[in-house]
Amino acid sequence: SGGTRGDGRVEVGEEGTPDAQLLMTVPSGGLHDAWSTNAALRAMQPAVDEDFEIEVKFDSLVTGTTQDQGVLILEDELNWLRFDFFSAGTTLNLYAASTVAGTSGEVHNEDLGMTTSPTWMRINRAGDLWTLSWSLDGTMFTQATSFSFAMNVSEAGVYVGNSGPAHTM
């Protein structure tokens, strides 16, 4: 599924090679965010409602204020979790939020004190326990937070968002 604005672009770079990448772009202007109403550009796939782990590598760097890229776990269009890296303008932040009945709330917001790429994110679900970890090398991960959130998972995937400058993930 895609975002609700319909103005983003999804492509595959270096298709058919070991270096193939999913490229997702949101233009400047307008709100492409996963907050209360999910208007982020996303690439989702069906997911089984059971324990799982997702690991994602982001080669792109979020540098403009309010640019974000991450993972969405959906129950439906009114209930979901979002895990992302975002820019506050000067440094990289690690973020998690939950949305219940269309109302979003922050779960975790950590200033990582740097701007760098690539970055890795790992999300682990064990029952209702969700654990978010991150890495700069894809090998050594730092656990950022664990929290409890009950949901019936139906989809999972990556997303890109902004509420300002254009961004390509």
Backbone as ProteinMPNN parsed JSONL, in Angstrom:
{"seq_chain_A": "SGGTRGDGRVEVGEEGTPDAQLLMTVPSGGLHDAWSTNAALRAMQPAVDEDFEIEVKFDSLVTGTTQDQGVLILEDELNWLRFDFFSAGTTLNLYAASTVAGTSGEVHNEDLGMTTSPTWMRINRAGDLWTLSWSLDGTMFTQATSFSFAMNVSEAGVYVGNSGPAHTM", "coords_chain_A": {"N_chain_A": [[0.838, -1.174, 0.0], [0.352, 2.354, -0.398], [1.132, 5.794, 0.453], [-1.285, 8.265, 1.561], [-1.371, 10.635, 0.149], [-0.534, 10.431, -2.51], [1.494, 11.592, -4.064], [4.117, 10.749, -4.011], [7.068, 8.82, -4.95], [8.087, 5.567, -5.9], [10.751, 3.455, -6.554], [13.009, 0.975, -7.934], [16.361, 0.823, -7.518], [19.278, -0.059, -9.324], [18.26, -2.492, -10.148], [17.968, -6.057, -10.295], [20.537, -6.629, -9.567], [23.051, -7.486, -7.06], [23.203, -5.202, -5.544], [20.736, -3.987, -5.47], [18.243, -1.613, -4.561], [15.52, -0.236, -2.714], [14.035, 2.716, -3.58], [12.556, 5.524, -2.33], [10.676, 8.446, -2.621], [9.575, 11.535, -1.355], [8.02, 14.586, -2.151], [8.819, 18.11, -1.542], [6.822, 20.353, 0.445], [3.553, 20.067, 1.627], [2.253, 17.47, 3.744], [3.705, 14.492, 4.622], [3.419, 12.248, 6.576], [3.471, 9.906, 9.295], [1.43, 10.226, 11.439], [-1.218, 10.309, 13.496], [-3.099, 10.601, 11.15], [-2.217, 8.464, 8.591], [-0.158, 9.507, 6.333], [2.228, 8.964, 5.162], [4.596, 7.936, 2.659], [4.699, 4.617, 1.728], [5.891, 1.219, 1.596], [4.46, -1.686, 1.829], [3.871, -5.008, 3.127], [1.945, -8.03, 3.505], [1.709, -9.329, 6.84], [2.21, -11.869, 9.265], [0.449, -12.371, 12.27], [2.338, -12.821, 14.621], [5.26, -13.618, 16.651], [8.186, -11.858, 15.595], [11.103, -10.57, 13.821], [12.444, -7.68, 12.434], [14.853, -6.309, 10.332], [16.405, -3.483, 9.038], [18.286, -1.662, 6.673], [19.355, 1.621, 6.163], [20.537, 3.55, 3.651], [20.39, 6.17, 3.054], [20.556, 9.558, 4.278], [18.991, 11.401, 6.777], [18.596, 14.766, 6.843], [17.324, 17.212, 6.579], [15.13, 19.29, 8.452], [12.43, 17.657, 9.919], [12.417, 15.396, 8.233], [11.92, 11.914, 7.81], [12.508, 8.374, 8.091], [11.667, 4.977, 8.116], [10.148, 2.147, 9.752], [6.95, 0.751, 9.515], [4.41, -0.844, 11.358], [1.425, -2.266, 10.944], [-1.887, -2.624, 12.191], [-4.311, -1.756, 11.23], [-5.652, 1.041, 9.347], [-6.077, 2.826, 11.394], [-4.661, 2.058, 13.587], [-1.412, 1.563, 14.567], [2.192, 1.022, 14.719], [5.109, 3.007, 14.629], [8.512, 3.203, 13.766], [11.45, 4.993, 13.607], [14.171, 6.86, 12.036], [14.85, 10.239, 12.371], [15.369, 13.667, 11.376], [16.157, 16.403, 13.331], [17.103, 18.627, 12.378], [19.801, 19.126, 12.989], [20.935, 16.849, 14.124], [20.745, 13.253, 14.198], [17.876, 11.471, 15.124], [16.396, 8.799, 16.985], [13.317, 7.224, 16.917], [10.09, 6.298, 18.159], [6.632, 5.608, 17.908], [3.186, 5.193, 18.81], [-0.031, 4.53, 17.452], [-3.365, 4.688, 18.204], [-6.646, 4.098, 17.494], [-6.562, 6.245, 15.706], [-5.2, 8.232, 17.086], [-2.101, 9.485, 17.8], [0.879, 8.898, 19.751], [3.958, 9.644, 21.344], [6.476, 7.23, 21.955], [9.204, 6.765, 22.208], [12.034, 8.882, 22.002], [15.058, 9.719, 20.995], [17.988, 11.531, 20.879], [20.605, 10.903, 18.871], [22.935, 12.226, 18.609], [24.494, 12.667, 16.34], [25.169, 12.776, 12.798], [24.949, 10.529, 10.329], [25.478, 7.98, 7.873], [25.571, 4.682, 6.523], [22.646, 3.589, 8.411], [21.255, 1.182, 10.651], [18.287, -0.507, 11.646], [16.58, -2.407, 14.031], [13.755, -4.249, 14.824], [12.059, -6.03, 17.201], [9.515, -8.294, 17.917], [7.927, -9.851, 20.558], [5.357, -11.435, 21.558], [3.415, -9.092, 23.162], [5.514, -7.412, 23.592], [7.723, -5.045, 22.389], [10.832, -4.341, 20.951], [13.238, -1.969, 20.196], [16.164, -1.462, 18.391], [19.351, -0.154, 17.28], [22.015, 0.424, 14.864], [25.313, 1.209, 13.621], [26.863, -0.284, 11.997], [25.627, -2.618, 11.285], [26.187, -4.918, 12.643], [26.911, -4.709, 15.417], [24.494, -3.952, 17.649], [22.599, -1.498, 19.421], [20.412, -1.501, 22.061], [17.576, 0.484, 22.249], [15.0, 0.922, 23.345], [12.316, -0.8, 25.015], [8.931, -1.748, 24.989], [5.491, -2.29, 25.887], [2.829, -3.194, 23.791], [-0.221, -3.983, 22.619], [-1.424, -5.524, 19.748], [-2.984, -6.629, 16.677], [-1.177, -7.667, 14.223], [-1.16, -6.904, 10.778], [0.143, -5.924, 8.534], [3.47, -5.006, 7.456], [6.249, -2.872, 6.838], [8.412, -0.526, 5.068], [8.827, 3.039, 5.313], [8.795, 6.467, 4.169], [8.933, 9.844, 5.15], [7.948, 13.319, 5.522], [7.59, 16.752, 6.511], [8.326, 18.988, 5.354], [11.271, 19.746, 3.74], [11.967, 18.027, 0.627], [12.562, 14.476, 0.381], [14.53, 11.602, -0.203], [14.622, 8.207, 0.291]], "CA_chain_A": [[0.0, 0.0, 0.0], [1.112, 3.593, -0.466], [0.65, 6.871, 1.3], [-2.6, 8.772, 1.193], [-1.275, 11.85, -0.656], [-0.417, 10.048, -3.909], [2.473, 12.384, -4.81], [5.453, 10.199, -3.818], [7.559, 7.947, -6.012], [8.782, 4.365, -5.442], [11.516, 2.85, -7.644], [14.062, 0.046, -7.543], [17.646, 1.205, -8.086], [20.194, -1.164, -9.623], [17.419, -3.695, -10.18], [18.564, -7.265, -10.858], [21.915, -6.777, -9.104], [23.141, -7.658, -5.61], [23.131, -3.885, -4.91], [19.398, -3.427, -5.669], [17.73, -0.85, -3.424], [14.23, 0.404, -2.823], [14.172, 4.162, -3.486], [11.256, 6.14, -2.09], [10.837, 9.898, -2.593], [8.442, 12.42, -1.087], [8.378, 15.948, -2.54], [8.643, 19.142, -0.527], [5.464, 20.888, 0.489], [2.592, 19.043, 2.014], [2.588, 16.636, 4.889], [3.84, 13.059, 4.336], [3.824, 11.821, 7.905], [2.706, 8.834, 9.938], [1.022, 10.763, 12.731], [-2.685, 10.371, 13.567], [-3.506, 10.112, 9.834], [-0.991, 7.933, 7.993], [0.038, 10.058, 4.998], [3.599, 8.667, 4.741], [4.773, 7.038, 1.514], [5.122, 3.363, 2.324], [5.913, -0.033, 0.839], [4.027, -2.635, 2.847], [3.556, -6.383, 2.735], [1.191, -8.726, 4.557], [2.515, -9.901, 7.925], [1.496, -12.802, 10.125], [0.341, -11.865, 13.633], [3.117, -13.689, 15.504], [6.568, -13.057, 16.985], [9.054, -11.683, 14.43], [12.144, -9.562, 13.9], [12.685, -6.973, 11.176], [16.083, -5.522, 10.318], [16.414, -2.64, 7.851], [19.448, -0.786, 6.488], [19.053, 2.863, 5.456], [21.736, 4.163, 3.085], [20.148, 7.611, 2.95], [20.744, 10.338, 5.493], [17.971, 12.42, 7.033], [19.317, 15.976, 7.23], [16.41, 18.341, 6.642], [14.193, 19.249, 9.562], [11.191, 16.902, 9.729], [12.525, 14.247, 7.327], [12.037, 10.676, 8.564], [12.484, 7.106, 7.355], [11.602, 3.927, 9.111], [9.343, 0.941, 9.607], [5.576, 0.789, 10.019], [3.749, -2.107, 11.66], [0.017, -1.89, 10.953], [-3.053, -3.463, 12.418], [-5.2, -1.2, 10.214], [-5.349, 2.45, 9.091], [-6.259, 3.631, 12.605], [-3.841, 1.494, 14.669], [-0.115, 1.137, 14.06], [3.434, 1.457, 15.353], [6.13, 3.539, 13.712], [9.872, 3.231, 14.297], [12.161, 5.709, 12.544], [15.235, 7.834, 12.206], [14.414, 11.522, 11.83], [16.261, 14.792, 11.586], [15.644, 17.584, 14.017], [17.803, 19.722, 11.714], [21.247, 19.087, 13.194], [21.39, 15.506, 14.49], [19.878, 12.112, 13.925], [17.106, 10.996, 16.271], [15.725, 7.504, 16.89], [11.969, 7.562, 17.362], [9.016, 5.303, 18.088], [5.323, 6.14, 18.287], [2.047, 4.295, 18.625], [-1.289, 5.174, 17.074], [-4.517, 3.893, 18.62], [-7.903, 4.739, 17.092], [-6.258, 7.488, 15.017], [-4.505, 9.19, 17.944], [-0.699, 9.092, 17.945], [1.62, 9.331, 20.925], [5.376, 9.3, 21.357], [6.924, 6.154, 22.836], [10.649, 6.92, 22.413], [12.667, 9.919, 21.195], [16.441, 9.758, 21.467], [18.945, 12.239, 20.045], [21.805, 10.063, 18.785], [24.086, 13.12, 18.684], [25.358, 12.553, 15.166], [24.531, 12.589, 11.496], [25.778, 9.55, 9.638], [24.801, 6.896, 7.155], [24.255, 4.086, 6.7], [22.159, 3.229, 9.74], [20.425, -0.012, 10.689], [17.26, -0.544, 12.67], [16.052, -3.752, 14.278], [12.543, -4.268, 15.633], [11.733, -7.385, 17.615], [8.228, -8.458, 18.6], [7.741, -11.09, 21.314], [4.044, -11.213, 22.159], [3.096, -7.666, 23.162], [6.741, -6.673, 23.887], [8.414, -4.534, 21.205], [12.17, -3.857, 21.275], [13.866, -1.198, 19.123], [17.621, -1.356, 18.477], [19.952, 0.504, 16.129], [23.42, 0.103, 14.641], [26.019, 1.945, 12.575], [27.618, -1.212, 11.157], [24.816, -3.79, 10.972], [26.664, -6.051, 13.434], [26.762, -4.382, 16.835], [23.263, -3.184, 17.832], [22.342, -0.904, 20.724], [18.987, -1.484, 22.379], [17.135, 1.828, 22.614], [13.826, 0.873, 24.191], [11.343, -1.898, 24.942], [7.644, -1.312, 25.525], [4.38, -3.2, 25.656], [1.776, -2.665, 22.928], [-1.021, -5.088, 22.081], [-2.024, -5.289, 18.435], [-3.072, -7.736, 15.733], [-0.402, -7.221, 13.067], [-1.643, -7.334, 9.466], [1.099, -5.492, 7.516], [4.721, -4.405, 7.901], [7.028, -2.363, 5.715], [9.21, 0.68, 5.252], [8.175, 4.277, 4.904], [9.541, 7.718, 4.151], [8.021, 10.942, 5.436], [8.453, 14.677, 5.729], [6.62, 17.824, 6.565], [9.145, 20.114, 4.923], [12.081, 19.491, 2.558], [11.855, 16.744, -0.078], [13.46, 13.455, 0.929], [14.595, 10.308, -0.875], [15.174, 7.143, 1.127]], "C_chain_A": [[0.88, 1.232, 0.0], [0.565, 4.607, 0.494], [-0.669, 7.415, 0.784], [-2.533, 10.011, 0.316], [-1.145, 11.546, -2.148], [0.603, 10.829, -4.708], [3.911, 11.917, -4.604], [5.825, 9.272, -4.962], [8.327, 6.776, -5.383], [9.445, 3.733, -6.657], [12.471, 1.805, -7.066], [15.32, 0.472, -8.268], [18.525, -0.021, -8.252], [19.475, -2.508, -9.609], [18.137, -4.857, -10.85], [20.007, -7.473, -10.458], [21.917, -7.022, -7.598], [23.026, -6.334, -4.839], [21.769, -3.224, -5.079], [18.911, -2.759, -4.386], [16.337, -0.332, -3.736], [14.451, 1.896, -2.608], [12.782, 4.763, -3.369], [11.462, 7.637, -1.908], [9.523, 10.585, -2.269], [8.886, 13.836, -1.435], [8.246, 16.92, -1.37], [7.22, 19.69, -0.605], [4.486, 19.78, 0.813], [3.136, 18.18, 3.134], [2.568, 15.172, 4.473], [4.316, 12.416, 5.631], [2.92, 10.703, 8.404], [2.363, 9.297, 11.347], [-0.475, 11.03, 12.693], [-3.355, 9.926, 12.265], [-2.237, 9.666, 9.129], [-0.874, 8.385, 6.545], [1.46, 9.833, 4.5], [3.583, 7.779, 3.506], [5.335, 5.737, 2.057], [5.068, 2.211, 1.329], [5.664, -1.134, 1.853], [3.838, -4.024, 2.254], [2.75, -7.031, 3.851], [2.144, -9.328, 5.588], [1.623, -10.795, 8.768], [1.546, -12.262, 11.55], [0.992, -12.846, 14.605], [4.434, -13.0, 15.832], [7.414, -12.957, 15.722], [10.14, -10.667, 14.744], [12.345, -8.991, 12.506], [13.991, -6.209, 11.327], [16.154, -4.793, 8.981], [17.686, -1.801, 7.848], [18.995, 0.425, 5.682], [20.37, 3.463, 4.978], [21.604, 5.676, 3.003], [20.282, 8.276, 4.312], [19.598, 11.335, 5.624], [18.691, 13.649, 7.576], [18.392, 17.179, 7.351], [15.447, 18.183, 7.805], [12.909, 18.566, 9.119], [11.246, 15.88, 8.597], [12.626, 13.003, 8.2], [11.934, 9.472, 7.641], [12.502, 5.992, 8.378], [10.704, 2.786, 8.728], [7.969, 1.199, 10.218], [5.095, -0.631, 10.25], [2.272, -1.753, 11.824], [-0.894, -3.011, 11.411], [-4.09, -3.075, 11.367], [-4.858, 0.284, 10.081], [-5.551, 3.357, 10.306], [-5.364, 3.2, 13.754], [-2.524, 0.981, 14.101], [1.012, 1.582, 14.986], [4.343, 2.001, 14.273], [7.446, 3.594, 14.457], [10.703, 3.945, 13.237], [13.383, 6.455, 13.029], [14.672, 9.13, 11.639], [15.448, 12.583, 12.136], [15.522, 15.892, 12.31], [16.341, 18.822, 13.447], [19.303, 19.654, 11.861], [21.758, 17.692, 13.52], [20.324, 14.475, 14.145], [19.175, 11.689, 15.214], [16.529, 9.624, 15.955], [14.386, 7.671, 17.574], [11.051, 6.357, 17.267], [7.735, 5.972, 18.561], [4.274, 5.077, 18.056], [0.841, 5.128, 18.236], [-2.413, 4.205, 17.402], [-5.767, 4.696, 18.284], [-7.649, 6.119, 16.482], [-5.591, 8.554, 15.858], [-3.095, 8.691, 18.212], [-0.081, 9.651, 19.213], [3.049, 8.834, 20.868], [5.651, 8.199, 22.368], [8.398, 6.334, 23.191], [11.161, 8.01, 21.484], [14.058, 10.137, 21.755], [17.318, 10.473, 20.452], [20.232, 11.417, 20.035], [23.079, 10.895, 18.714], [25.018, 13.065, 17.495], [24.503, 12.627, 13.91], [25.456, 11.675, 10.714], [24.897, 8.605, 8.831], [25.883, 5.924, 6.725], [23.924, 3.855, 8.18], [21.274, 1.999, 9.609], [19.436, 0.126, 11.835], [16.788, -1.981, 12.796], [14.846, -3.619, 15.209], [12.212, -5.72, 15.918], [10.39, -7.366, 18.318], [8.197, -9.828, 19.257], [6.445, -10.911, 22.097], [3.671, -9.753, 22.038], [4.314, -6.798, 23.464], [7.47, -6.33, 22.593], [9.753, -3.966, 21.643], [12.771, -3.21, 20.034], [15.354, -1.09, 19.402], [18.136, -0.687, 17.209], [21.442, 0.18, 16.057], [24.002, 1.021, 13.568], [26.787, 1.018, 11.64], [26.836, -2.475, 10.783], [25.205, -5.026, 11.754], [26.434, -5.828, 14.921], [25.557, -3.445, 16.996], [23.165, -2.687, 19.272], [20.842, -0.903, 20.961], [18.611, -0.097, 22.871], [15.97, 1.796, 23.589], [13.084, -0.437, 24.017], [10.06, -1.369, 25.563], [6.579, -2.33, 25.158], [3.317, -2.5, 24.82], [1.048, -3.845, 22.301], [-1.61, -4.681, 20.74], [-2.078, -6.576, 17.646], [-2.42, -7.277, 14.44], [-1.005, -7.778, 11.782], [-0.662, -6.996, 8.353], [2.35, -4.942, 8.181], [5.467, -3.917, 6.671], [7.796, -1.116, 6.083], [8.423, 1.895, 4.795], [9.171, 5.428, 4.888], [8.534, 8.84, 4.362], [8.734, 12.264, 5.537], [7.268, 15.595, 5.987], [7.338, 19.118, 6.226], [9.916, 19.77, 3.676], [11.835, 18.108, 1.949], [12.865, 15.76, 0.504], [13.38, 12.187, 0.092], [15.284, 9.34, 0.052], [15.659, 6.068, 0.199]], "O_chain_A": [[2.052, 1.15, 0.368], [-0.355, 4.323, 1.261], [-1.112, 7.059, -0.308], [-3.562, 10.415, -0.226], [-1.607, 12.335, -2.972], [0.594, 10.745, -5.936], [4.841, 12.627, -4.989], [5.005, 8.976, -5.831], [9.114, 6.966, -4.456], [8.792, 3.5, -7.674], [12.705, 1.762, -5.858], [15.354, 0.485, -9.499], [18.514, -0.918, -7.41], [19.999, -3.514, -9.131], [18.832, -4.673, -11.85], [20.652, -8.398, -10.952], [20.908, -6.794, -6.93], [22.781, -6.336, -3.633], [21.645, -2.019, -4.856], [19.129, -3.258, -3.282], [16.018, -0.028, -4.886], [14.991, 2.303, -1.579], [11.928, 4.53, -4.224], [12.321, 8.057, -1.133], [8.483, 10.256, -2.839], [9.986, 14.253, -1.071], [7.643, 16.6, -0.345], [6.518, 19.506, -1.599], [4.609, 18.667, 0.302], [4.333, 18.175, 3.418], [1.54, 14.665, 4.025], [5.493, 12.08, 5.763], [1.768, 10.575, 7.99], [2.935, 8.819, 12.326], [-0.94, 11.883, 11.937], [-4.113, 8.956, 12.277], [-1.269, 10.424, 9.074], [-1.411, 7.748, 5.638], [1.866, 10.447, 3.513], [2.675, 6.969, 3.324], [6.339, 5.746, 2.77], [4.308, 2.229, 0.361], [6.546, -1.476, 2.64], [3.67, -4.188, 1.046], [2.855, -6.631, 5.011], [3.241, -9.777, 5.252], [0.439, -10.518, 8.96], [2.578, -11.752, 11.985], [0.315, -13.594, 15.31], [4.694, -11.904, 15.336], [7.378, -13.848, 14.874], [10.113, -9.996, 15.775], [12.407, -9.728, 11.522], [14.209, -5.536, 12.335], [15.987, -5.399, 7.924], [18.111, -1.294, 8.886], [18.337, 0.286, 4.652], [21.218, 3.84, 5.787], [22.606, 6.383, 2.894], [20.139, 7.637, 5.355], [19.277, 12.038, 4.666], [19.32, 13.593, 8.632], [18.654, 18.078, 8.15], [15.002, 17.076, 8.109], [12.37, 18.874, 8.057], [10.201, 15.531, 8.049], [13.326, 13.011, 9.213], [11.352, 9.543, 6.559], [13.235, 6.038, 9.366], [10.514, 2.484, 7.55], [7.848, 1.786, 11.293], [5.343, -1.518, 9.433], [1.909, -1.019, 12.743], [-0.704, -4.178, 11.069], [-4.672, -3.932, 10.701], [-3.865, 0.736, 10.652], [-5.224, 4.542, 10.247], [-5.298, 3.878, 14.78], [-2.51, 0.082, 13.26], [0.823, 2.39, 15.895], [4.345, 1.516, 13.142], [7.5, 3.98, 15.625], [10.671, 3.546, 12.073], [13.604, 6.655, 14.224], [14.085, 9.133, 10.558], [16.286, 12.43, 13.025], [14.406, 16.263, 11.946], [16.187, 19.926, 13.969], [20.026, 20.077, 10.959], [22.911, 17.38, 13.22], [19.175, 14.8, 13.847], [19.806, 11.566, 16.264], [16.214, 9.321, 14.805], [14.313, 8.198, 18.684], [11.218, 5.502, 16.397], [7.743, 6.788, 19.483], [4.438, 4.182, 17.227], [0.71, 6.284, 18.639], [-2.422, 3.061, 16.949], [-5.927, 5.832, 18.732], [-8.42, 7.052, 16.707], [-5.428, 9.682, 15.394], [-2.905, 7.615, 18.778], [-0.456, 10.722, 19.689], [3.314, 7.728, 20.396], [5.137, 8.219, 23.486], [8.803, 6.088, 24.327], [10.775, 8.066, 20.316], [14.222, 10.672, 22.851], [17.385, 10.065, 19.293], [20.874, 11.252, 21.072], [24.181, 10.348, 18.752], [26.203, 13.378, 17.617], [23.276, 12.55, 13.964], [26.614, 12.013, 10.467], [23.704, 8.467, 9.101], [27.034, 6.333, 6.576], [24.787, 3.915, 9.057], [20.623, 1.797, 8.584], [19.705, 0.777, 12.845], [16.619, -2.684, 11.8], [14.916, -2.96, 16.247], [12.097, -6.538, 15.005], [10.146, -6.539, 19.197], [8.414, -10.845, 18.598], [6.438, -10.308, 23.17], [3.614, -9.221, 20.93], [4.183, -5.579, 23.583], [7.794, -7.213, 21.799], [9.815, -3.194, 22.6], [12.812, -3.813, 18.962], [15.768, -0.686, 20.488], [17.447, -0.654, 16.19], [22.049, -0.27, 17.029], [23.279, 1.541, 12.719], [27.305, 1.458, 10.614], [27.342, -3.312, 10.036], [24.615, -6.087, 11.555], [25.835, -6.663, 15.599], [25.585, -2.3, 16.546], [23.59, -3.36, 20.211], [20.083, -0.367, 20.153], [19.235, 0.438, 23.787], [15.95, 2.557, 24.556], [13.213, -1.102, 22.989], [10.098, -0.63, 26.547], [6.75, -3.126, 24.235], [2.948, -1.359, 25.098], [1.637, -4.614, 21.54], [-2.221, -3.62, 20.616], [-1.317, -7.508, 17.907], [-3.043, -6.573, 13.645], [-1.323, -8.964, 11.696], [-0.621, -7.688, 7.335], [2.308, -4.472, 9.318], [5.33, -4.486, 5.588], [7.832, -0.699, 7.241], [7.486, 1.795, 4.003], [10.234, 5.37, 5.505], [7.425, 8.802, 3.829], [9.961, 12.327, 5.624], [6.115, 15.257, 5.719], [7.01, 20.19, 6.735], [9.308, 19.52, 2.635], [11.534, 17.148, 2.659], [13.893, 16.16, 1.051], [12.291, 11.748, -0.28], [16.383, 9.601, 0.543], [16.175, 5.046, 0.654]]}, "name": "protein", "num_of_chains": 1, "seq": "SGGTRGDGRVEVGEEGTPDAQLLMTVPSGGLHDAWSTNAALRAMQPAVDEDFEIEVKFDSLVTGTTQDQGVLILEDELNWLRFDFFSAGTTLNLYAASTVAGTSGEVHNEDLGMTTSPTWMRINRAGDLWTLSWSLDGTMFTQATSFSFAMNVSEAGVYVGNSGPAHTM"}
